[in-house]
Amino acid sequence: MSNRKRSLGRLPLALAIGLATLASQQAFSHGYIQSPKSRAMLCAAAGGNQNANCGAIQWEPQSIEYGPAVAHHNNGAYCGGSFMECGPADGFIAAGGIPQYGPLNEQTATRWTKTTIKPGPMDFVWKYTAGHATAYWEFYITKKDWNPNQPLTRDAFEPTPLLHEDFSQGLNEKPVSQGTSTHRLNIPADRSGYHVILATWRIADTANTFYQTVDVNIEKPGGGVTPPAPTWNVIGAVQPEPLEVGDTVKTRVFTKAGEQPGRQTQLRIENEDQAQADNWPYLLARKVNAANLGYKMGELNKDGEVVPNHGRNGIQVKADSDVVRVEIQKEQPSIPSSLELTGLAPSYPIKDGKADLHFTAIAQGGEFQMDATVYNAKGESIARQHQAQNNAPHFHLTLDPAKAGRYDLVVLATPKKGEPLQKTHSFSLLAEQGGETPGDGGNTGDGGNPGDGGNPGPGVQYDYAFPDGLAKYTDDTVVLAKDGHTYQCLHFPSSGYCKQWTPGANQFEPGVGSSWTMAWKRL
């Protein structure tokens, strides 16, 4: 309503004062096409949510109010003409030039639910959520050769409206009150198949106009003595959404007598391609349509046939069908929750008064946050790390100061829903001892001989706990790996591989990567 002063300035003083008072009382006036339901109305709950992925308009189908302040077509300047001279730019027509309603501008042959109508006289009903002074209503229809897969432009519509209807002979003498107004259009007999009817409601006390697009399927006129076939009517829709391999989609078919289990159709998702949001509705529609169940899934083509569609599929019945409702049920098997810890050893050496734990926690069955805490024999927590929204985080805990003895590592995985998971790993810290120099390949101590699967003993020395100090790795660098063993970097040129590591590219990681032997020697 920001253009009120501009529009009032063009009117006689007495009328401007009256309209200003009226406008202040009707600041929240809005409206939409109630019958046949508009594109915006079919996005809303009251319209059955038959159009999906509509954005904000689903909560306010009455608010497509074009004004110079939001217009693209006239560069924000005042424009008092009709839709063909003023209004939103080509490609932005369905949303009235309002960015937050942009999804309404999407335009393909199958994007929107269509209402089947017949040529000839037909009533269109505006529904008003509050009153407003009215100048006129206009209704436009797309041309015979329009392309439904192109954004809506003025050139797609006939330049002459199907109907131009002033409010009354005493124009602007009173506002439209809450309620409805009915307008009789004559649908051309030379149109058939998918067409868009654009309804505009020009209000009188501002420069604004309300826009509504109505997607219709116009039946071909019947010829000769044979009556036309019963009309397809949409009673619901299958909306696209991504699924998972192993999910099952089922239809539940209802008549006035209740649910009909014998008419159920099932589709199990066998692979990633079938799980795609636009693919499984097409596959389900093919199964339904081949079974002759009293309804079909898909979109009407130019010949009036219901054919499966990649993406949204209407649920369609004819007047002689006993089907009154079809529900789509998705069964998604639950994944058992589990928590595993990898890369841990039963004992760790102390070096320079510190000890390092490297390990990975792997959780399944939901989305988790993880907490890892180390407790000493007195029950005191001496180290802790938190990982948010990560089902397989890598932990690096430094115990400083570190003392020889027994410890417990407790990992708690907390899901968004359900019970938390816990794993406890008990380990020892081995007293720090000197003797060997880094990289000399000395004894492994009491933990076992090299290569026998044992763990480093108390005499093992290393330069870094992998991947700490990564950039400094060179010939003969010794690291303590996540598997608890020590590894020595090979000589040039192989030593160049030792420092080539990231969490996503770990092929040279000692003891873990697929090509670790090209860079390291296990001690």
VORO-814190 format. One record per residue (C-alpha): x, y, z; residue in one letter. Coordinates in Angstrom, 1 decimal, padded with zeros to 4 digits. Layout:
BEGIN
      X      Y      Z type
      X      Y      Z    A
...
This chain:
BEGIN
      X      Y      Z type
  000.0  000.0  000.0    M
  003.0  002.3 -000.2    S
  001.7  004.0 -003.4    N
 -001.5  005.3 -001.7    R
 -000.4  009.0 -001.9    K
  000.6  008.7 -005.6    R
 -002.8  007.2 -006.6    S
 -004.9  009.5 -004.5    L
 -003.1  012.5 -005.9    G
 -004.7  011.8 -009.3    R
 -008.3  011.9 -007.9    L
 -010.6  014.8 -007.0    P
 -010.0  016.0 -003.4    L
 -013.3  014.8 -001.9    A
 -013.1  011.4 -003.5    L
 -009.4  011.1 -002.4    A
 -010.3  011.9  001.2    I
 -013.0  009.3  001.1    G
 -010.8  006.7 -000.4    L
 -008.0  007.4  002.0    A
 -010.4  006.7  004.9    T
 -011.6  003.6  003.2    L
 -008.1  002.4  002.5    A
 -007.1  002.8  006.2    S
 -010.0  000.6  007.1    Q
 -009.2 -002.0  004.4    Q
 -005.4 -002.2  004.7    A
 -005.3 -006.0  004.8    F
 -007.7 -006.7  001.9    S
 -006.7 -009.7 -000.3    H
 -008.3 -012.2 -002.5    G
 -007.8 -015.3 -004.6    Y
 -009.7 -017.4 -007.2    I
 -011.8 -020.0 -005.3    Q
 -013.5 -021.7 -008.2    S
 -012.0 -023.2 -010.2    P
 -009.1 -023.3 -007.7    K
 -006.1 -021.2 -008.7    S
 -002.5 -022.3 -008.8    R
 -001.9 -020.5 -005.5    A
 -005.0 -022.0 -003.9    M
 -004.0 -025.5 -004.8    L
 -000.7 -024.9 -003.0    C
 -002.5 -024.2  000.2    A
 -004.0 -026.6  002.7    A
 -007.5 -025.4  001.9    A
 -006.8 -026.4 -001.7    G
 -005.6 -029.9 -000.7    G
 -001.9 -029.1 -001.1    N
 -002.2 -030.6 -004.6    Q
  000.6 -028.3 -005.8    N
  003.9 -028.9 -003.9    A
  007.1 -027.0 -003.4    N
  005.3 -023.7 -003.7    C
  007.2 -021.7 -001.1    G
  005.6 -019.0  001.1    A
  002.4 -018.7 -001.0    I
  001.1 -021.9  000.5    Q
  000.2 -019.9  003.6    W
 -001.2 -016.8  001.9    E
 -002.7 -017.6 -001.5    P
 -004.6 -014.3 -001.3    Q
 -001.5 -012.1 -001.2    S
 -000.4 -011.9 -004.9    I
 -000.7 -008.1 -005.0    E
  001.2 -006.4 -007.7    Y
  002.2 -002.8 -007.2    G
  004.7 -000.4 -008.8    P
  007.0 -000.8 -005.8    A
  007.5 -004.5 -006.5    V
  007.0 -004.5 -010.3    A
  009.6 -005.4 -012.8    H
  007.7 -004.5 -016.0    H
  007.4 -000.8 -015.6    N
  010.6 -000.1 -013.7    N
  008.8  000.9 -010.5    G
  007.0  003.8 -012.1    A
  003.2  004.5 -011.8    Y
  001.3  002.7 -014.5    C
 -002.5  003.0 -014.6    G
 -003.2  000.7 -017.5    G
 -004.3 -003.0 -017.7    S
 -002.2 -006.1 -017.6    F
 -001.0 -005.8 -021.2    M
  000.5 -002.3 -020.6    E
  001.5 -002.6 -016.9    C
  002.1 -005.2 -014.3    G
  004.9 -007.6 -013.6    P
  007.5 -008.4 -016.2    A
  007.3 -011.4 -018.5    D
  008.4 -014.5 -016.6    G
  007.2 -013.0 -013.3    F
  003.5 -012.8 -014.0    I
  002.2 -015.7 -011.9    A
  003.9 -014.4 -008.8    A
  002.8 -010.8 -009.4    G
  006.4 -009.7 -009.5    G
  006.8 -010.6 -005.8    I
  010.2 -012.4 -005.2    P
  009.1 -014.5 -002.2    Q
  006.4 -016.1 -004.4    Y
  008.8 -016.9 -007.2    G
  008.1 -020.7 -007.3    P
  004.7 -019.8 -008.9    L
  006.6 -018.6 -012.0    N
  007.8 -022.2 -012.8    E
  006.1 -023.3 -015.9    Q
  006.0 -026.7 -017.6    T
  003.3 -028.9 -019.1    A
  003.2 -031.0 -015.9    T
  004.3 -028.7 -013.1    R
  000.8 -027.7 -011.8    W
 -002.5 -029.4 -011.0    T
 -005.1 -028.7 -013.6    K
 -008.9 -028.4 -013.3    T
 -010.8 -030.0 -016.2    T
 -013.5 -027.6 -017.7    I
 -015.6 -027.5 -020.8    K
 -015.8 -024.8 -023.5    P
 -018.7 -022.4 -023.2    G
 -020.0 -020.3 -020.3    P
 -018.3 -020.9 -016.9    M
 -018.4 -019.1 -013.6    D
 -015.1 -018.0 -012.0    F
 -015.4 -017.0 -008.3    V
 -013.1 -014.5 -006.5    W
 -012.9 -015.1 -002.7    K
 -012.1 -012.0 -000.6    Y
 -010.5 -012.1  002.8    T
 -011.3 -008.4  003.4    A
 -013.1 -005.6  001.6    G
 -011.5 -003.2 -000.9    H
 -012.7 -000.6 -003.3    A
 -012.7 -002.1 -006.8    T
 -012.1 -000.6 -010.3    A
 -012.5 -003.7 -012.4    Y
 -011.8 -007.4 -013.0    W
 -010.2 -008.8 -016.2    E
 -009.6 -012.4 -017.3    F
 -007.1 -013.5 -020.0    Y
 -006.6 -016.9 -021.7    I
 -003.5 -018.3 -023.3    T
 -003.3 -018.5 -027.1    K
 -004.0 -021.7 -029.1    K
 -000.3 -022.2 -029.9    D
  001.2 -021.2 -026.6    W
  004.1 -023.2 -025.3    N
  003.4 -024.6 -021.8    P
  007.1 -025.3 -021.2    N
  008.1 -021.6 -021.5    Q
  007.8 -019.0 -018.7    P
  004.5 -017.1 -018.9    L
  004.7 -013.9 -021.0    T
  002.2 -011.4 -022.4    R
  002.7 -012.9 -025.8    D
  001.5 -016.2 -024.5    A
 -002.0 -014.6 -023.8    F
 -004.6 -013.3 -026.1    E
 -004.3 -009.5 -026.1    P
 -008.1 -009.0 -025.6    T
 -009.4 -010.3 -022.3    P
 -012.1 -012.9 -022.1    L
 -013.9 -010.6 -019.8    L
 -013.5 -007.0 -018.6    H
 -016.0 -006.2 -015.9    E
 -016.2 -002.9 -014.1    D
 -017.3 -002.9 -010.4    F
 -020.5 -001.0 -011.2    S
 -021.8  002.0 -013.2    Q
 -020.9  004.1 -010.2    G
 -017.3  003.0 -010.3    L
 -015.5  002.9 -006.9    N
 -018.7  003.8 -005.0    E
 -018.3  001.0 -002.5    K
 -015.7 -001.7 -001.6    P
 -016.1 -005.4 -002.1    V
 -016.9 -006.8  001.3    S
 -015.7 -010.1  002.7    Q
 -017.3 -012.8  000.7    G
 -017.2 -013.6 -003.1    T
 -017.9 -012.2 -006.5    S
 -018.9 -014.4 -009.5    T
 -017.9 -013.7 -013.1    H
 -019.2 -015.6 -016.1    R
 -016.5 -016.3 -018.8    L
 -017.1 -017.8 -022.2    N
 -014.4 -020.4 -022.7    I
 -013.5 -020.5 -026.4    P
 -014.6 -023.6 -028.3    A
 -011.4 -023.5 -030.3    D
 -009.3 -024.3 -027.2    R
 -008.5 -027.7 -025.8    S
 -006.0 -029.3 -023.5    G
 -003.8 -027.4 -021.1    Y
 -004.3 -023.6 -020.9    H
 -003.8 -020.9 -018.3    V
 -006.4 -018.3 -017.4    I
 -005.0 -015.2 -015.8    L
 -007.4 -013.3 -013.5    A
 -006.6 -009.8 -012.4    T
 -008.5 -007.7 -009.8    W
 -007.7 -004.0 -010.1    R
 -008.4 -002.1 -006.9    I
 -009.4  001.5 -006.9    A
 -007.8  003.2 -003.9    D
 -004.2  002.2 -004.7    T
 -002.2  001.5 -007.9    A
 -002.2 -002.2 -007.1    N
 -003.7 -005.3 -008.8    T
 -004.2 -008.8 -007.5    F
 -003.1 -011.6 -009.8    Y
 -004.2 -015.2 -009.9    Q
 -003.3 -017.9 -012.5    T
 -005.7 -020.8 -013.0    V
 -004.4 -024.0 -014.7    D
 -007.2 -025.7 -016.6    V
 -007.6 -028.7 -019.0    N
 -010.2 -027.8 -021.6    I
 -012.1 -030.8 -022.9    E
 -012.5 -031.1 -026.6    K
 -016.1 -030.4 -027.7    P
 -018.2 -033.5 -028.3    G
 -019.3 -034.1 -031.9    G
 -022.2 -036.0 -033.5    G
 -024.6 -038.0 -031.4    V
 -021.9 -039.7 -029.2    T
 -021.7 -038.0 -025.8    P
 -018.3 -037.1 -024.6    P
 -016.4 -039.4 -022.3    A
 -016.7 -038.8 -018.5    P
 -014.3 -036.0 -017.3    T
 -011.1 -036.8 -015.4    W
 -011.2 -035.1 -012.0    N
 -008.2 -034.7 -009.7    V
 -008.8 -036.0 -006.2    I
 -005.2 -035.9 -004.9    G
 -001.6 -036.0 -006.0    A
  001.7 -037.9 -005.6    V
  004.3 -035.4 -004.7    Q
  008.0 -036.0 -005.5    P
  010.5 -036.4 -002.6    E
  013.7 -038.4 -002.3    P
  013.5 -041.9 -000.9    L
  016.1 -044.5  000.2    E
  016.9 -047.9 -001.2    V
  014.8 -050.4  000.7    G
  011.8 -048.1  001.1    D
  008.4 -049.2  000.0    T
  005.6 -047.0 -001.4    V
  002.0 -048.2 -001.1    K
 -001.4 -046.9 -002.2    T
 -004.4 -047.1  000.0    R
 -007.6 -046.9 -002.1    V
 -010.9 -045.9 -000.5    F
 -014.5 -046.0 -001.7    T
 -017.7 -045.0  000.1    K
 -017.6 -048.5  001.6    A
 -014.2 -048.0  003.1    G
 -010.6 -049.1  002.3    E
 -010.2 -051.6 -000.5    Q
 -007.1 -053.7  000.3    P
 -007.4 -055.7 -003.0    G
 -006.7 -052.5 -004.9    R
 -003.4 -051.7 -003.2    Q
 -000.3 -051.1 -005.3    T
  003.2 -051.5 -003.9    Q
  006.6 -050.2 -005.2    L
  009.8 -051.2 -003.5    R
  012.8 -049.0 -004.1    I
  015.5 -051.2 -005.4    E
  018.3 -048.8 -006.4    N
  019.5 -045.2 -006.1    E
  018.0 -044.3 -009.5    D
  014.5 -045.4 -008.4    Q
  014.9 -043.5 -005.2    A
  015.2 -040.1 -007.0    Q
  012.4 -037.7 -006.2    A
  011.1 -037.5 -009.8    D
  011.6 -041.2 -010.7    N
  009.6 -043.3 -008.2    W
  006.3 -041.4 -008.7    P
  006.6 -042.2 -012.5    Y
  007.2 -045.9 -011.7    L
  004.4 -046.1 -009.3    L
  002.0 -044.4 -011.8    A
  002.9 -047.0 -014.4    R
  002.0 -049.8 -012.1    K
 -001.3 -048.2 -011.0    V
 -002.3 -047.4 -014.6    N
 -001.6 -051.0 -015.8    A
 -003.9 -052.5 -013.1    A
 -007.3 -050.9 -013.9    N
 -008.1 -050.0 -010.3    L
 -010.8 -047.4 -010.9    G
 -008.4 -044.5 -010.9    Y
 -005.2 -043.4 -012.7    K
 -002.0 -041.5 -011.8    M
 -000.4 -039.0 -014.0    G
 -001.0 -035.9 -016.1    E
 -003.4 -035.3 -018.9    L
 -001.9 -035.0 -022.4    N
 -003.4 -033.1 -025.3    K
 -005.6 -036.1 -026.2    D
 -007.1 -036.2 -022.7    G
 -005.2 -039.3 -021.7    E
 -003.7 -039.7 -018.2    V
  000.0 -040.6 -018.6    V
  002.7 -041.1 -015.9    P
  004.9 -038.1 -015.2    N
  008.4 -037.8 -013.9    H
  007.7 -035.7 -010.8    G
  004.3 -034.8 -009.5    R
  001.4 -037.1 -010.6    N
 -002.2 -036.3 -010.2    G
 -004.6 -038.9 -008.8    I
 -007.5 -038.9 -011.3    Q
 -010.9 -040.4 -011.4    V
 -013.9 -040.2 -013.8    K
 -017.5 -039.5 -012.7    A
 -018.4 -043.2 -012.9    D
 -015.6 -044.4 -010.6    S
 -016.3 -045.6 -007.1    D
 -012.9 -044.4 -005.8    V
 -013.3 -041.4 -003.5    V
 -009.8 -041.2 -002.0    R
 -006.3 -042.6 -002.6    V
 -003.6 -042.2  000.1    E
  000.2 -042.7 -000.4    I
  001.9 -044.5  002.4    Q
  005.7 -044.7  002.6    K
  007.3 -047.5  004.7    E
  010.9 -046.7  005.5    Q
  012.7 -049.5  007.4    P
  014.5 -048.4  010.5    S
  018.2 -048.9  010.7    I
  019.3 -050.6  014.0    P
  021.3 -048.1  016.1    S
  024.9 -049.1  016.7    S
  028.2 -047.5  017.8    L
  031.6 -048.8  017.1    E
  035.1 -047.5  017.9    L
  038.1 -048.2  015.6    T
  041.8 -047.5  015.8    G
  042.1 -048.0  019.6    L
  044.9 -049.9  021.3    A
  045.0 -051.6  024.8    P
  048.0 -049.5  025.8    S
  049.8 -046.2  024.8    Y
  053.3 -044.9  025.6    P
  053.8 -041.6  027.4    I
  056.2 -039.2  025.6    K
  057.4 -035.9  027.1    D
  054.7 -036.2  029.8    G
  051.9 -036.6  027.3    K
  049.9 -039.3  025.6    A
  047.7 -039.2  022.5    D
  044.6 -041.2  021.6    L
  043.5 -041.3  017.9    H
  040.4 -043.2  017.0    F
  037.2 -043.0  014.9    T
  033.6 -043.4  016.3    A
  031.1 -044.8  013.8    I
  027.4 -044.5  014.6    A
  024.4 -045.8  012.6    Q
  020.7 -045.5  012.8    G
  020.2 -041.7  012.8    G
  022.0 -038.4  013.1    E
  024.2 -038.1  016.2    F
  026.3 -035.8  018.2    Q
  029.3 -037.4  019.9    M
  031.2 -036.8  023.1    D
  034.4 -038.6  024.1    A
  035.7 -038.4  027.6    T
  038.7 -040.0  029.3    V
  038.5 -040.9  033.0    Y
  041.4 -041.9  035.3    N
  041.2 -044.6  038.1    A
  039.9 -042.0  040.5    K
  036.9 -041.3  038.3    G
  038.1 -037.9  037.3    E
  037.5 -036.7  033.7    S
  040.9 -035.6  032.4    I
  040.2 -035.0  028.6    A
  037.1 -034.4  026.6    R
  036.1 -033.7  023.0    Q
  032.7 -032.9  021.3    H
  031.8 -033.6  017.7    Q
  028.5 -032.2  016.4    A
  026.3 -033.8  013.6    Q
  028.9 -036.3  012.4    N
  028.2 -040.0  012.3    N
  031.9 -041.0  011.8    A
  034.1 -038.4  013.4    P
  037.8 -038.8  014.1    H
  038.9 -038.0  017.6    F
  042.3 -036.9  018.8    H
  042.6 -036.6  022.6    L
  045.8 -035.5  024.3    T
  046.3 -036.5  027.9    L
  048.4 -033.8  029.5    D
  049.8 -034.4  032.0    P
  049.8 -038.2  031.5    A
  050.6 -040.7  034.2    K
  051.0 -044.5  034.0    A
  048.0 -046.4  034.9    G
  044.5 -047.6  033.9    R
  042.0 -045.4  032.1    Y
  038.5 -045.6  030.6    D
  037.5 -043.9  027.3    L
  033.7 -043.3  027.2    V
  032.1 -042.3  024.0    V
  028.4 -041.2  024.0    L
  026.5 -040.8  020.8    A
  023.3 -038.7  021.2    T
  020.7 -039.0  018.4    P
  018.0 -036.4  017.5    K
  015.5 -039.0  018.4    K
  015.7 -042.1  020.5    G
  018.1 -043.4  023.2    E
  021.8 -042.4  023.4    P
  024.5 -045.0  022.6    L
  027.6 -045.6  024.7    Q
  030.9 -047.4  024.2    K
  033.6 -047.8  026.8    T
  037.2 -048.7  026.0    H
  039.7 -049.4  028.8    S
  043.4 -048.9  028.2    F
  046.7 -048.4  030.0    S
  049.3 -045.7  029.8    L
  052.8 -047.0  029.9    L
  055.5 -045.3  031.9    A
  057.9 -043.2  029.9    E
  061.3 -044.8  029.4    Q
  064.4 -043.6  027.4    G
  067.0 -045.6  025.4    G
  066.1 -045.6  021.8    E
  066.4 -042.6  019.5    T
  063.7 -041.7  017.0    P
  063.8 -043.7  013.9    G
  066.4 -046.3  015.0    D
  064.1 -049.2  014.7    G
  064.8 -050.3  018.3    G
  063.0 -052.9  020.4    N
  059.2 -052.9  020.7    T
  059.5 -053.8  024.4    G
  057.0 -056.2  026.0    D
  054.2 -055.4  023.6    G
  055.3 -058.0  021.0    G
  057.6 -058.4  018.1    N
  057.4 -056.3  015.0    P
  054.7 -057.5  012.6    G
  053.1 -059.9  015.1    D
  050.0 -057.8  015.6    G
  051.1 -056.6  019.1    G
  051.1 -053.1  020.3    N
  054.1 -050.8  021.1    P
  055.8 -051.6  024.4    G
  057.2 -049.1  026.9    P
  060.4 -048.7  025.1    G
  059.0 -047.6  021.7    V
  059.9 -044.0  020.6    Q
  058.3 -042.0  017.9    Y
  058.4 -038.5  016.5    D
  054.7 -037.7  016.1    Y
  051.3 -039.2  016.6    A
  049.9 -039.4  013.1    F
  048.8 -037.0  011.6    P
  050.3 -034.4  013.9    D
  053.3 -032.6  012.4    G
  052.3 -033.8  008.9    L
  054.3 -031.1  007.0    A
  057.5 -032.1  008.8    K
  057.5 -035.8  007.7    Y
  060.6 -036.8  005.9    T
  063.1 -039.8  005.5    D
  063.0 -042.0  008.7    D
  060.3 -040.0  010.5    T
  058.6 -042.4  013.0    V
  054.9 -042.0  013.8    V
  052.5 -043.7  016.1    L
  049.5 -044.6  013.9    A
  045.9 -045.0  014.8    K
  046.1 -048.7  014.9    D
  048.6 -048.4  017.8    G
  051.7 -049.5  015.8    H
  054.7 -047.4  014.8    T
  055.7 -046.8  011.2    Y
  058.9 -045.3  009.7    Q
  058.8 -043.1  006.6    C
  060.7 -044.6  003.7    L
  063.6 -042.7  001.9    H
  063.3 -040.3 -001.0    F
  061.5 -040.4 -003.4    P
  058.9 -042.5 -001.4    S
  059.1 -040.1  001.5    S
  057.1 -037.6 -000.5    G
  054.0 -039.8  000.0    Y
  054.3 -039.7  003.8    C
  052.9 -036.2  004.1    K
  050.2 -036.7  001.4    Q
  047.1 -037.1  003.6    W
  043.7 -035.5  004.3    T
  040.7 -037.0  005.9    P
  039.1 -037.5  002.5    G
  042.3 -038.8  000.8    A
  044.0 -041.3  003.1    N
  045.5 -043.8  000.7    Q
  049.0 -043.3  002.2    F
  047.9 -043.3  005.9    E
  050.2 -045.7  007.7    P
  048.6 -049.1  008.4    G
  045.2 -047.9  007.1    V
  045.4 -046.5  003.6    G
  045.2 -048.7  000.5    S
  048.7 -047.8 -000.6    S
  050.4 -047.2  002.8    W
  053.3 -049.6  002.0    T
  054.5 -047.2 -000.7    M
  055.3 -044.6  002.0    A
  055.9 -046.5  005.3    W
  057.7 -049.4  006.9    K
  056.0 -050.9  010.0    R
  058.4 -051.2  012.9    L
